[in-house]
């Protein structure tokens, strides 16, 4: 609930004007690229990492690193 409230507060302030990387695990958080695109920012990259839970950095560090590397180029 706290995360949802934080997103609601952020949305009221307007969309981010910078690129955003949104990555979630298949079995983790529902806050994904497809749910955020057009709501918090227009330039969102990322997606869902299959067979992963909430702790993406611990469960799939290689996949997360690859997505971050591509995003930061």
PQR file with spaces between the fields and no chain letter, atoms N, CA, C, O and H, PARSE charges and radii, in Angstrom:
ATOM       1  N    UNK     1       0.831   -1.193    0.000 -0.4000 1.5000
ATOM       2  CA   UNK     1       0.000    0.000    0.000 -0.0000 2.0000
ATOM       3  C    UNK     1       0.875    1.256    0.000  0.5500 1.7000
ATOM       4  O    UNK     1       0.540    2.246   -0.651 -0.5500 1.4000
ATOM       5  N    UNK     2       1.975    1.218    0.715 -0.4000 1.5000
ATOM       6  CA   UNK     2       2.840    2.399    0.769 -0.0000 2.0000
ATOM       7  C    UNK     2       3.386    2.749   -0.618  0.5500 1.7000
ATOM       8  O    UNK     2       3.420    3.921   -0.992 -0.5500 1.4000
ATOM       9  H    UNK     2       2.247    0.414    1.244  0.4000 1.0000
ATOM      10  N    UNK     3       3.811    1.741   -1.378 -0.4000 1.5000
ATOM      11  CA   UNK     3       4.339    1.991   -2.728 -0.0000 2.0000
ATOM      12  C    UNK     3       3.259    2.589   -3.617  0.5500 1.7000
ATOM      13  O    UNK     3       3.531    3.515   -4.381 -0.5500 1.4000
ATOM      14  H    UNK     3       3.784    0.789   -1.074  0.4000 1.0000
ATOM      15  N    UNK     4       2.050    2.078   -3.530 -0.4000 1.5000
ATOM      16  CA   UNK     4       0.938    2.600   -4.320 -0.0000 2.0000
ATOM      17  C    UNK     4       0.685    4.063   -3.977  0.5500 1.7000
ATOM      18  O    UNK     4       0.455    4.875   -4.874 -0.5500 1.4000
ATOM      19  H    UNK     4       1.829    1.326   -2.909  0.4000 1.0000
ATOM      20  N    UNK     5       0.725    4.410   -2.701 -0.4000 1.5000
ATOM      21  CA   UNK     5       0.548    5.796   -2.275 -0.0000 2.0000
ATOM      22  C    UNK     5       1.675    6.682   -2.802  0.5500 1.7000
ATOM      23  O    UNK     5       1.436    7.820   -3.205 -0.5500 1.4000
ATOM      24  H    UNK     5       0.912    3.751   -1.973  0.4000 1.0000
ATOM      25  N    UNK     6       2.888    6.167   -2.799 -0.4000 1.5000
ATOM      26  CA   UNK     6       4.023    6.932   -3.321 -0.0000 2.0000
ATOM      27  C    UNK     6       3.854    7.197   -4.816  0.5500 1.7000
ATOM      28  O    UNK     6       4.130    8.302   -5.282 -0.5500 1.4000
ATOM      29  H    UNK     6       3.082    5.242   -2.472  0.4000 1.0000
ATOM      30  N    UNK     7       3.406    6.197   -5.568 -0.4000 1.5000
ATOM      31  CA   UNK     7       3.160    6.394   -6.997 -0.0000 2.0000
ATOM      32  C    UNK     7       2.054    7.424   -7.215  0.5500 1.7000
ATOM      33  O    UNK     7       2.172    8.274   -8.097 -0.5500 1.4000
ATOM      34  H    UNK     7       3.182    5.299   -5.189  0.4000 1.0000
ATOM      35  N    UNK     8       0.989    7.361   -6.429 -0.4000 1.5000
ATOM      36  CA   UNK     8      -0.118    8.304   -6.570 -0.0000 2.0000
ATOM      37  C    UNK     8       0.362    9.731   -6.336  0.5500 1.7000
ATOM      38  O    UNK     8      -0.023   10.640   -7.072 -0.5500 1.4000
ATOM      39  H    UNK     8       0.893    6.670   -5.712  0.4000 1.0000
ATOM      40  N    UNK     9       1.195    9.937   -5.326 -0.4000 1.5000
ATOM      41  CA   UNK     9       1.757   11.262   -5.045 -0.0000 2.0000
ATOM      42  C    UNK     9       2.615   11.734   -6.206  0.5500 1.7000
ATOM      43  O    UNK     9       2.528   12.893   -6.611 -0.5500 1.4000
ATOM      44  H    UNK     9       1.508    9.199   -4.729  0.4000 1.0000
ATOM      45  N    UNK    10       3.436   10.854   -6.740 -0.4000 1.5000
ATOM      46  CA   UNK    10       4.315   11.202   -7.844 -0.0000 2.0000
ATOM      47  C    UNK    10       3.503   11.546   -9.103  0.5500 1.7000
ATOM      48  O    UNK    10       3.842   12.495   -9.811 -0.5500 1.4000
ATOM      49  H    UNK    10       3.507    9.913   -6.411  0.4000 1.0000
ATOM      50  N    UNK    11       2.463   10.803   -9.381 -0.4000 1.5000
ATOM      51  CA   UNK    11       1.637   11.036  -10.565 -0.0000 2.0000
ATOM      52  C    UNK    11       1.001   12.424  -10.503  0.5500 1.7000
ATOM      53  O    UNK    11       0.881   13.099  -11.526 -0.5500 1.4000
ATOM      54  H    UNK    11       2.188   10.033   -8.807  0.4000 1.0000
ATOM      55  N    UNK    12       0.596   12.848   -9.315 -0.4000 1.5000
ATOM      56  CA   UNK    12      -0.018   14.169   -9.153 -0.0000 2.0000
ATOM      57  C    UNK    12       0.953   15.297   -9.507  0.5500 1.7000
ATOM      58  O    UNK    12       0.526   16.383   -9.899 -0.5500 1.4000
ATOM      59  H    UNK    12       0.693   12.299   -8.484  0.4000 1.0000
ATOM      60  N    UNK    13       2.241   15.046   -9.372 -0.4000 1.5000
ATOM      61  CA   UNK    13       3.257   16.062   -9.651 -0.0000 2.0000
ATOM      62  C    UNK    13       3.572   16.177  -11.130  0.5500 1.7000
ATOM      63  O    UNK    13       4.259   17.116  -11.533 -0.5500 1.4000
ATOM      64  H    UNK    13       2.588   14.164   -9.053  0.4000 1.0000
ATOM      65  N    UNK    14       3.097   15.261  -11.945 -0.4000 1.5000
ATOM      66  CA   UNK    14       3.359   15.280  -13.377 -0.0000 2.0000
ATOM      67  C    UNK    14       4.345   14.204  -13.774  0.5500 1.7000
ATOM      68  O    UNK    14       5.022   13.614  -12.932 -0.5500 1.4000
ATOM      69  H    UNK    14       2.539   14.499  -11.618  0.4000 1.0000
ATOM      70  N    UNK    15       4.415   13.961  -15.061 -0.4000 1.5000
ATOM      71  CA   UNK    15       5.265   12.899  -15.592 -0.0000 2.0000
ATOM      72  C    UNK    15       6.736   13.262  -15.518  0.5500 1.7000
ATOM      73  O    UNK    15       7.114   14.427  -15.638 -0.5500 1.4000
ATOM      74  H    UNK    15       3.865   14.440  -15.745  0.4000 1.0000
ATOM      75  N    UNK    16       7.560   12.237  -15.316 -0.4000 1.5000
ATOM      76  CA   UNK    16       9.009   12.418  -15.381 -0.0000 2.0000
ATOM      77  C    UNK    16       9.395   12.723  -16.819  0.5500 1.7000
ATOM      78  O    UNK    16       8.809   12.174  -17.752 -0.5500 1.4000
ATOM      79  H    UNK    16       7.252   11.291  -15.218  0.4000 1.0000
ATOM      80  N    UNK    17      10.355   13.573  -16.995 -0.4000 1.5000
ATOM      81  CA   UNK    17      10.791   13.957  -18.334 -0.0000 2.0000
ATOM      82  C    UNK    17      12.093   13.274  -18.732  0.5500 1.7000
ATOM      83  O    UNK    17      12.687   13.599  -19.760 -0.5500 1.4000
ATOM      84  H    UNK    17      10.831   14.019  -16.237  0.4000 1.0000
ATOM      85  N    UNK    18      12.524   12.337  -17.919 -0.4000 1.5000
ATOM      86  CA   UNK    18      13.755   11.599  -18.176 -0.0000 2.0000
ATOM      87  C    UNK    18      13.405   10.153  -18.510  0.5500 1.7000
ATOM      88  O    UNK    18      12.330    9.682  -18.138 -0.5500 1.4000
ATOM      89  H    UNK    18      12.041   12.073  -17.084  0.4000 1.0000
ATOM      90  N    UNK    19      14.290    9.440  -19.203 -0.4000 1.5000
ATOM      91  CA   UNK    19      14.041    8.018  -19.454 -0.0000 2.0000
ATOM      92  C    UNK    19      13.977    7.236  -18.132  0.5500 1.7000
ATOM      93  O    UNK    19      14.672    7.563  -17.171 -0.5500 1.4000
ATOM      94  H    UNK    19      15.164    9.823  -19.505  0.4000 1.0000
ATOM      95  N    UNK    20      13.146    6.217  -18.106 -0.4000 1.5000
ATOM      96  CA   UNK    20      12.941    5.412  -16.905 -0.0000 2.0000
ATOM      97  C    UNK    20      13.138    3.939  -17.259  0.5500 1.7000
ATOM      98  O    UNK    20      12.679    3.479  -18.304 -0.5500 1.4000
ATOM      99  H    UNK    20      12.582    5.951  -18.887  0.4000 1.0000
ATOM     100  N    UNK    21      13.821    3.209  -16.387 -0.4000 1.5000
ATOM     101  CA   UNK    21      13.956    1.761  -16.532 -0.0000 2.0000
ATOM     102  C    UNK    21      13.072    1.118  -15.474  0.5500 1.7000
ATOM     103  O    UNK    21      13.277    1.340  -14.281 -0.5500 1.4000
ATOM     104  H    UNK    21      14.194    3.583  -15.538  0.4000 1.0000
ATOM     105  N    UNK    22      12.094    0.326  -15.894 -0.4000 1.5000
ATOM     106  CA   UNK    22      11.177   -0.357  -14.986 -0.0000 2.0000
ATOM     107  C    UNK    22      11.307   -1.857  -15.215  0.5500 1.7000
ATOM     108  O    UNK    22      10.973   -2.360  -16.287 -0.5500 1.4000
ATOM     109  H    UNK    22      11.928    0.146  -16.864  0.4000 1.0000
ATOM     110  N    UNK    23      11.789   -2.559  -14.210 -0.4000 1.5000
ATOM     111  CA   UNK    23      12.011   -4.000  -14.315 -0.0000 2.0000
ATOM     112  C    UNK    23      11.337   -4.685  -13.138  0.5500 1.7000
ATOM     113  O    UNK    23      11.498   -4.267  -11.991 -0.5500 1.4000
ATOM     114  H    UNK    23      12.060   -2.150  -13.338  0.4000 1.0000
ATOM     115  N    UNK    24      10.591   -5.722  -13.421 -0.4000 1.5000
ATOM     116  CA   UNK    24       9.945   -6.498  -12.373 -0.0000 2.0000
ATOM     117  C    UNK    24      10.132   -7.972  -12.622  0.5500 1.7000
ATOM     118  O    UNK    24      10.431   -8.397  -13.738 -0.5500 1.4000
ATOM     119  H    UNK    24      10.460   -6.061  -14.352  0.4000 1.0000
ATOM     120  N    UNK    25       9.952   -8.747  -11.571 -0.4000 1.5000
ATOM     121  CA   UNK    25       9.994  -10.194  -11.697 -0.0000 2.0000
ATOM     122  C    UNK    25       8.614  -10.741  -12.030  0.5500 1.7000
ATOM     123  O    UNK    25       7.602  -10.151  -11.652 -0.5500 1.4000
ATOM     124  H    UNK    25       9.709   -8.401  -10.665  0.4000 1.0000
ATOM     125  N    UNK    26       8.571  -11.840  -12.719 -0.4000 1.5000
ATOM     126  CA   UNK    26       7.305  -12.468  -13.117 -0.0000 2.0000
ATOM     127  C    UNK    26       6.397  -12.709  -11.908  0.5500 1.7000
ATOM     128  O    UNK    26       5.179  -12.567  -12.007 -0.5500 1.4000
ATOM     129  H    UNK    26       9.393  -12.319  -13.026  0.4000 1.0000
ATOM     130  N    UNK    27       6.981  -13.068  -10.789 -0.4000 1.5000
ATOM     131  CA   UNK    27       6.202  -13.379   -9.590 -0.0000 2.0000
ATOM     132  C    UNK    27       6.365  -12.309   -8.517  0.5500 1.7000
ATOM     133  O    UNK    27       6.092  -12.560   -7.344 -0.5500 1.4000
ATOM     134  H    UNK    27       7.971  -13.183  -10.708  0.4000 1.0000
ATOM     135  N    UNK    28       6.807  -11.123   -8.910 -0.4000 1.5000
ATOM     136  CA   UNK    28       7.068  -10.056   -7.945 -0.0000 2.0000
ATOM     137  C    UNK    28       6.099   -8.902   -8.060  0.5500 1.7000
ATOM     138  O    UNK    28       4.895   -9.092   -8.232 -0.5500 1.4000
ATOM     139  H    UNK    28       7.029  -10.919   -9.864  0.4000 1.0000
ATOM     140  N    UNK    29       6.641   -7.708   -7.962 -0.4000 1.5000
ATOM     141  CA   UNK    29       5.848   -6.482   -7.940 -0.0000 2.0000
ATOM     142  C    UNK    29       5.008   -6.292   -9.204  0.5500 1.7000
ATOM     143  O    UNK    29       5.449   -6.646  -10.298 -0.5500 1.4000
ATOM     144  H    UNK    29       7.619   -7.553   -7.822  0.4000 1.0000
ATOM     145  N    UNK    30       3.820   -5.744   -9.066 -0.4000 1.5000
ATOM     146  CA   UNK    30       2.989   -5.495  -10.245 -0.0000 2.0000
ATOM     147  C    UNK    30       3.357   -4.212  -10.978  0.5500 1.7000
ATOM     148  O    UNK    30       2.779   -3.921  -12.025 -0.5500 1.4000
ATOM     149  H    UNK    30       3.462   -5.456   -8.178  0.4000 1.0000
ATOM     150  N    UNK    31       4.303   -3.439  -10.456 -0.4000 1.5000
ATOM     151  CA   UNK    31       4.660   -2.169  -11.087 -0.0000 2.0000
ATOM     152  C    UNK    31       5.636   -2.431  -12.223  0.5500 1.7000
ATOM     153  O    UNK    31       6.848   -2.500  -12.017 -0.5500 1.4000
ATOM     154  H    UNK    31       4.773   -3.675   -9.605  0.4000 1.0000
ATOM     155  N    UNK    32       5.096   -2.573  -13.408 -0.4000 1.5000
ATOM     156  CA   UNK    32       5.897   -2.941  -14.567 -0.0000 2.0000
ATOM     157  C    UNK    32       5.891   -1.847  -15.612  0.5500 1.7000
ATOM     158  O    UNK    32       5.136   -0.878  -15.520 -0.5500 1.4000
ATOM     159  H    UNK    32       4.112   -2.517  -13.575  0.4000 1.0000
ATOM     160  N    UNK    33       6.731   -2.015  -16.593 -0.4000 1.5000
ATOM     161  CA   UNK    33       6.846   -1.070  -17.699 -0.0000 2.0000
ATOM     162  C    UNK    33       5.481   -0.790  -18.304  0.5500 1.7000
ATOM     163  O    UNK    33       5.110    0.370  -18.484 -0.5500 1.4000
ATOM     164  H    UNK    33       7.344   -2.801  -16.669  0.4000 1.0000
ATOM     165  N    UNK    34       4.738   -1.826  -18.617 -0.4000 1.5000
ATOM     166  CA   UNK    34       3.447   -1.637  -19.292 -0.0000 2.0000
ATOM     167  C    UNK    34       2.447   -0.891  -18.416  0.5500 1.7000
ATOM     168  O    UNK    34       1.588   -0.180  -18.938 -0.5500 1.4000
ATOM     169  H    UNK    34       5.040   -2.768  -18.471  0.4000 1.0000
ATOM     170  N    UNK    35       2.537   -1.036  -17.104 -0.4000 1.5000
ATOM     171  CA   UNK    35       1.614   -0.345  -16.215 -0.0000 2.0000
ATOM     172  C    UNK    35       2.028    1.102  -15.966  0.5500 1.7000
ATOM     173  O    UNK    35       1.178    1.936  -15.653 -0.5500 1.4000
ATOM     174  H    UNK    35       3.235   -1.614  -16.680  0.4000 1.0000
ATOM     175  N    UNK    36       3.312    1.415  -16.098 -0.4000 1.5000
ATOM     176  CA   UNK    36       3.788    2.765  -15.813 -0.0000 2.0000
ATOM     177  C    UNK    36       3.845    3.653  -17.044  0.5500 1.7000
ATOM     178  O    UNK    36       3.767    4.876  -16.936 -0.5500 1.4000
ATOM     179  H    UNK    36       4.003    0.737  -16.352  0.4000 1.0000
ATOM     180  N    UNK    37       3.981    3.042  -18.212 -0.4000 1.5000
ATOM     181  CA   UNK    37       4.169    3.823  -19.434 -0.0000 2.0000
ATOM     182  C    UNK    37       2.981    4.743  -19.683  0.5500 1.7000
ATOM     183  O    UNK    37       1.825    4.321  -19.648 -0.5500 1.4000
ATOM     184  H    UNK    37       4.045    2.048  -18.300  0.4000 1.0000
ATOM     185  N    UNK    38       3.292    5.995  -19.932 -0.4000 1.5000
ATOM     186  CA   UNK    38       2.269    6.988  -20.182 -0.0000 2.0000
ATOM     187  C    UNK    38       1.666    7.578  -18.921  0.5500 1.7000
ATOM     188  O    UNK    38       0.959    8.584  -18.986 -0.5500 1.4000
ATOM     189  H    UNK    38       4.231    6.338  -19.960  0.4000 1.0000
ATOM     190  N    UNK    39       1.932    6.966  -17.773 -0.4000 1.5000
ATOM     191  CA   UNK    39       1.377    7.458  -16.513 -0.0000 2.0000
ATOM     192  C    UNK    39       2.427    8.242  -15.733  0.5500 1.7000
ATOM     193  O    UNK    39       2.190    9.388  -15.350 -0.5500 1.4000
ATOM     194  H    UNK    39       2.506    6.149  -17.720  0.4000 1.0000
ATOM     195  N    UNK    40       3.592    7.625  -15.495 -0.4000 1.5000
ATOM     196  CA   UNK    40       4.626    8.359  -14.766 -0.0000 2.0000
ATOM     197  C    UNK    40       5.681    8.944  -15.690  0.5500 1.7000
ATOM     198  O    UNK    40       6.397    9.871  -15.310 -0.5500 1.4000
ATOM     199  H    UNK    40       3.784    6.694  -15.805  0.4000 1.0000
ATOM     200  N    UNK    41       5.781    8.411  -16.897 -0.4000 1.5000
ATOM     201  CA   UNK    41       6.745    8.906  -17.880 -0.0000 2.0000
ATOM     202  C    UNK    41       6.357    8.379  -19.257  0.5500 1.7000
ATOM     203  O    UNK    41       5.622    7.398  -19.378 -0.5500 1.4000
ATOM     204  H    UNK    41       5.200    7.659  -17.206  0.4000 1.0000
ATOM     205  N    UNK    42       6.857    9.038  -20.279 -0.4000 1.5000
ATOM     206  CA   UNK    42       6.590    8.581  -21.644 -0.0000 2.0000
ATOM     207  C    UNK    42       7.714    7.719  -22.187  0.5500 1.7000
ATOM     208  O    UNK    42       7.508    6.948  -23.123 -0.5500 1.4000
ATOM     209  H    UNK    42       7.453    9.835  -20.180  0.4000 1.0000
ATOM     210  N    UNK    43       8.898    7.843  -21.610 -0.4000 1.5000
ATOM     211  CA   UNK    43      10.059    7.094  -22.093 -0.0000 2.0000
ATOM     212  C    UNK    43      10.430    6.023  -21.065  0.5500 1.7000
ATOM     213  O    UNK    43      11.287    6.244  -20.210 -0.5500 1.4000
ATOM     214  H    UNK    43       9.065    8.470  -20.849  0.4000 1.0000
ATOM     215  N    UNK    44       9.782    4.875  -21.156 -0.4000 1.5000
ATOM     216  CA   UNK    44      10.056    3.783  -20.216 -0.0000 2.0000
ATOM     217  C    UNK    44      10.576    2.581  -20.983  0.5500 1.7000
ATOM     218  O    UNK    44      10.014    2.175  -22.000 -0.5500 1.4000
ATOM     219  H    UNK    44       9.085    4.696  -21.850  0.4000 1.0000
ATOM     220  N    UNK    45      11.663    2.023  -20.471 -0.4000 1.5000
ATOM     221  CA   UNK    45      12.222    0.787  -21.004 -0.0000 2.0000
ATOM     222  C    UNK    45      12.166   -0.263  -19.905  0.5500 1.7000
ATOM     223  O    UNK    45      11.999    0.068  -18.731 -0.5500 1.4000
ATOM     224  H    UNK    45      12.120    2.353  -19.645  0.4000 1.0000
ATOM     225  N    UNK    46      12.306   -1.520  -20.283 -0.4000 1.5000
ATOM     226  CA   UNK    46      12.335   -2.582  -19.288 -0.0000 2.0000
ATOM     227  C    UNK    46      11.318   -3.639  -19.588  0.5500 1.7000
ATOM     228  O    UNK    46      10.980   -3.882  -20.746 -0.5500 1.4000
ATOM     229  H    UNK    46      12.442   -1.789  -21.237  0.4000 1.0000
ATOM     230  N    UNK    47      10.827   -4.271  -18.545 -0.4000 1.5000
ATOM     231  CA   UNK    47       9.844   -5.320  -18.697 -0.0000 2.0000
ATOM     232  C    UNK    47       9.891   -6.302  -17.551  0.5500 1.7000
ATOM     233  O    UNK    47      10.326   -5.971  -16.448 -0.5500 1.4000
ATOM     234  H    UNK    47      11.102   -4.073  -17.604  0.4000 1.0000
ATOM     235  N    UNK    48       9.444   -7.500  -17.817 -0.4000 1.5000
ATOM     236  CA   UNK    48       9.349   -8.557  -16.808 -0.0000 2.0000
ATOM     237  C    UNK    48      10.449   -9.583  -17.033  0.5500 1.7000
ATOM     238  O    UNK    48      10.675  -10.015  -18.163 -0.5500 1.4000
ATOM     239  H    UNK    48       9.090   -7.769  -18.713  0.4000 1.0000
ATOM     240  N    UNK    49      11.129   -9.972  -15.972 -0.4000 1.5000
ATOM     241  CA   UNK    49      12.123  -11.038  -16.038 -0.0000 2.0000
ATOM     242  C    UNK    49      11.413  -12.338  -15.655  0.5500 1.7000
ATOM     243  O    UNK    49      10.895  -12.450  -14.544 -0.5500 1.4000
ATOM     244  H    UNK    49      10.945   -9.621  -15.053  0.4000 1.0000
ATOM     245  N    UNK    50      11.384  -13.319  -16.559 -0.4000 1.5000
ATOM     246  CA   UNK    50      10.681  -14.579  -16.302 -0.0000 2.0000
ATOM     247  C    UNK    50      11.293  -15.356  -15.135  0.5500 1.7000
ATOM     248  O    UNK    50      12.483  -15.237  -14.844 -0.5500 1.4000
ATOM     249  H    UNK    50      11.805  -13.228  -17.462  0.4000 1.0000
ATOM     250  N    UNK    51      10.454  -16.150  -14.479 -0.4000 1.5000
ATOM     251  CA   UNK    51      10.880  -17.033  -13.386 -0.0000 2.0000
ATOM     252  C    UNK    51      11.641  -16.277  -12.306  0.5500 1.7000
ATOM     253  O    UNK    51      12.648  -16.760  -11.789 -0.5500 1.4000
ATOM     254  H    UNK    51       9.488  -16.247  -14.716  0.4000 1.0000
ATOM     255  N    UNK    52      11.152  -15.090  -11.970 -0.4000 1.5000
ATOM     256  CA   UNK    52      11.804  -14.250  -10.975 -0.0000 2.0000
ATOM     257  C    UNK    52      10.737  -13.705  -10.041  0.5500 1.7000
ATOM     258  O    UNK    52       9.608  -13.438  -10.452 -0.5500 1.4000
ATOM     259  H    UNK    52      10.334  -14.697  -12.390  0.4000 1.0000
ATOM     260  N    UNK    53      11.109  -13.546   -8.786 -0.4000 1.5000
ATOM     261  CA   UNK    53      10.184  -12.994   -7.807 -0.0000 2.0000
ATOM     262  C    UNK    53      10.393  -11.504   -7.609  0.5500 1.7000
ATOM     263  O    UNK    53      10.706  -10.780   -8.555 -0.5500 1.4000
ATOM     264  H    UNK    53      12.026  -13.763   -8.451  0.4000 1.0000
ATOM     265  N    UNK    54      10.221  -11.053   -6.388 -0.4000 1.5000
ATOM     266  CA   UNK    54      10.272   -9.635   -6.048 -0.0000 2.0000
ATOM     267  C    UNK    54      11.701   -9.079   -6.023  0.5500 1.7000
ATOM     268  O    UNK    54      11.914   -7.907   -6.333 -0.5500 1.4000
ATOM     269  H    UNK    54       9.967  -11.641   -5.619  0.4000 1.0000
ATOM     270  N    UNK    55      12.665   -9.902   -5.660 -0.4000 1.5000
ATOM     271  CA   UNK    55      14.045   -9.429   -5.474 -0.0000 2.0000
ATOM     272  C    UNK    55      14.879   -9.686   -6.727  0.5500 1.7000
ATOM     273  O    UNK    55      15.724  -10.581   -6.752 -0.5500 1.4000
ATOM     274  H    UNK    55      12.492  -10.854   -5.408  0.4000 1.0000
ATOM     275  N    UNK    56      14.632   -8.897   -7.756 -0.4000 1.5000
ATOM     276  CA   UNK    56      15.255   -9.098   -9.062 -0.0000 2.0000
ATOM     277  C    UNK    56      16.780   -9.086   -8.967  0.5500 1.7000
ATOM     278  O    UNK    56      17.435   -9.942   -9.560 -0.5500 1.4000
ATOM     279  H    UNK    56      13.946   -8.170   -7.736  0.4000 1.0000
ATOM     280  N    UNK    57      17.348   -8.145   -8.243 -0.4000 1.5000
ATOM     281  CA   UNK    57      18.810   -8.029   -8.155 -0.0000 2.0000
ATOM     282  C    UNK    57      19.450   -9.266   -7.516  0.5500 1.7000
ATOM     283  O    UNK    57      20.578   -9.624   -7.855 -0.5500 1.4000
ATOM     284  H    UNK    57      16.816   -7.449   -7.762  0.4000 1.0000
ATOM     285  N    UNK    58      18.749   -9.907   -6.610 -0.4000 1.5000
ATOM     286  CA   UNK    58      19.282  -11.110   -5.966 -0.0000 2.0000
ATOM     287  C    UNK    58      19.004  -12.367   -6.786  0.5500 1.7000
ATOM     288  O    UNK    58      19.842  -13.265   -6.860 -0.5500 1.4000
ATOM     289  H    UNK    58      17.833   -9.616   -6.335  0.4000 1.0000
ATOM     290  N    UNK    59      17.836  -12.426   -7.394 -0.4000 1.5000
ATOM     291  CA   UNK    59      17.418  -13.638   -8.085 -0.0000 2.0000
ATOM     292  C    UNK    59      17.934  -13.740   -9.519  0.5500 1.7000
ATOM     293  O    UNK    59      18.234  -14.838   -9.989 -0.5500 1.4000
ATOM     294  H    UNK    59      17.155  -11.696   -7.334  0.4000 1.0000
ATOM     295  N    UNK    60      18.041  -12.624  -10.212 -0.4000 1.5000
ATOM     296  CA   UNK    60      18.467  -12.616  -11.619 -0.0000 2.0000
ATOM     297  C    UNK    60      19.419  -11.449  -11.882  0.5500 1.7000
ATOM     298  O    UNK    60      19.127  -10.583  -12.707 -0.5500 1.4000
ATOM     299  H    UNK    60      17.798  -11.732   -9.831  0.4000 1.0000
ATOM     300  N    UNK    61      20.555  -11.423  -11.183 -0.4000 1.5000
ATOM     301  CA   UNK    61      21.471  -10.278  -11.327 -0.0000 2.0000
ATOM     302  C    UNK    61      22.020  -10.104  -12.742  0.5500 1.7000
ATOM     303  O    UNK    61      22.212   -8.973  -13.188 -0.5500 1.4000
ATOM     304  H    UNK    61      20.793  -12.126  -10.513  0.4000 1.0000
ATOM     305  N    UNK    62      22.275  -11.195  -13.449 -0.4000 1.5000
ATOM     306  CA   UNK    62      22.841  -11.076  -14.796 -0.0000 2.0000
ATOM     307  C    UNK    62      21.851  -10.416  -15.751  0.5500 1.7000
ATOM     308  O    UNK    62      22.223   -9.543  -16.535 -0.5500 1.4000
ATOM     309  H    UNK    62      22.118  -12.114  -13.086  0.4000 1.0000
ATOM     310  N    UNK    63      20.585  -10.839  -15.680 -0.4000 1.5000
ATOM     311  CA   UNK    63      19.571  -10.260  -16.551 -0.0000 2.0000
ATOM     312  C    UNK    63      19.354   -8.781  -16.232  0.5500 1.7000
ATOM     313  O    UNK    63      19.217   -7.955  -17.135 -0.5500 1.4000
ATOM     314  H    UNK    63      20.283  -11.548  -15.043  0.4000 1.0000
ATOM     315  N    UNK    64      19.324   -8.457  -14.938 -0.4000 1.5000
ATOM     316  CA   UNK    64      19.149   -7.066  -14.531 -0.0000 2.0000
ATOM     317  C    UNK    64      20.338   -6.222  -14.988  0.5500 1.7000
ATOM     318  O    UNK    64      20.158   -5.110  -15.483 -0.5500 1.4000
ATOM     319  H    UNK    64      19.435   -9.128  -14.205  0.4000 1.0000
ATOM     320  N    UNK    65      21.547   -6.749  -14.821 -0.4000 1.5000
ATOM     321  CA   UNK    65      22.733   -6.023  -15.256 -0.0000 2.0000
ATOM     322  C    UNK    65      22.675   -5.744  -16.759  0.5500 1.7000
ATOM     323  O    UNK    65      22.990   -4.636  -17.195 -0.5500 1.4000
ATOM     324  H    UNK    65      21.693   -7.653  -14.418  0.4000 1.0000
ATOM     325  N    UNK    66      22.280   -6.726  -17.541 -0.4000 1.5000
ATOM     326  CA   UNK    66      22.187   -6.534  -18.997 -0.0000 2.0000
ATOM     327  C    UNK    66      21.190   -5.418  -19.335  0.5500 1.7000
ATOM     328  O    UNK    66      21.492   -4.544  -20.147 -0.5500 1.4000
ATOM     329  H    UNK    66      22.024   -7.625  -17.187  0.4000 1.0000
ATOM     330  N    UNK    67      20.008   -5.444  -18.716 -0.4000 1.5000
ATOM     331  CA   UNK    67      19.006   -4.409  -18.971 -0.0000 2.0000
ATOM     332  C    UNK    67      19.518   -3.024  -18.561  0.5500 1.7000
ATOM     333  O    UNK    67      19.271   -2.037  -19.253 -0.5500 1.4000
ATOM     334  H    UNK    67      19.762   -6.154  -18.055  0.4000 1.0000
ATOM     335  N    UNK    68      20.226   -2.959  -17.445 -0.4000 1.5000
ATOM     336  CA   UNK    68      20.757   -1.682  -16.976 -0.0000 2.0000
ATOM     337  C    UNK    68      21.846   -1.170  -17.921  0.5500 1.7000
ATOM     338  O    UNK    68      21.901    0.021  -18.228 -0.5500 1.4000
ATOM     339  H    UNK    68      20.427   -3.761  -16.882  0.4000 1.0000
ATOM     340  N    UNK    69      22.710   -2.076  -18.378 -0.4000 1.5000
ATOM     341  CA   UNK    69      23.791   -1.697  -19.274 -0.0000 2.0000
ATOM     342  C    UNK    69      23.234   -1.127  -20.580  0.5500 1.7000
ATOM     343  O    UNK    69      23.709   -0.100  -21.065 -0.5500 1.4000
ATOM     344  H    UNK    69      22.666   -3.044  -18.129  0.4000 1.0000
ATOM     345  N    UNK    70      22.238   -1.788  -21.141 -0.4000 1.5000
ATOM     346  CA   UNK    70      21.612   -1.312  -22.379 -0.0000 2.0000
ATOM     347  C    UNK    70      20.928    0.040  -22.132  0.5500 1.7000
ATOM     348  O    UNK    70      21.038    0.953  -22.951 -0.5500 1.4000
ATOM     349  H    UNK    70      21.852   -2.623  -20.747  0.4000 1.0000
ATOM     350  N    UNK    71      20.236    0.160  -21.019 -0.4000 1.5000
ATOM     351  CA   UNK    71      19.519    1.397  -20.689 -0.0000 2.0000
ATOM     352  C    UNK    71      20.487    2.580  -20.504  0.5500 1.7000
ATOM     353  O    UNK    71      20.211    3.688  -20.965 -0.5500 1.4000
ATOM     354  H    UNK    71      20.148   -0.582  -20.354  0.4000 1.0000
ATOM     355  N    UNK    72      21.595    2.342  -19.841 -0.4000 1.5000
ATOM     356  CA   UNK    72      22.524    3.431  -19.519 -0.0000 2.0000
ATOM     357  C    UNK    72      23.407    3.864  -20.689  0.5500 1.7000
ATOM     358  O    UNK    72      24.065    4.901  -20.614 -0.5500 1.4000
ATOM     359  H    UNK    72      21.819    1.442  -19.466  0.4000 1.0000
ATOM     360  N    UNK    73      23.427    3.077  -21.768 -0.4000 1.5000
ATOM     361  CA   UNK    73      24.206    3.482  -22.943 -0.0000 2.0000
ATOM     362  C    UNK    73      23.604    4.686  -23.501  0.5500 1.7000
ATOM     363  O    UNK    73      24.092    5.213  -24.501 -0.5500 1.4000
ATOM     364  H    UNK    73      22.893    2.234  -21.828  0.4000 1.0000
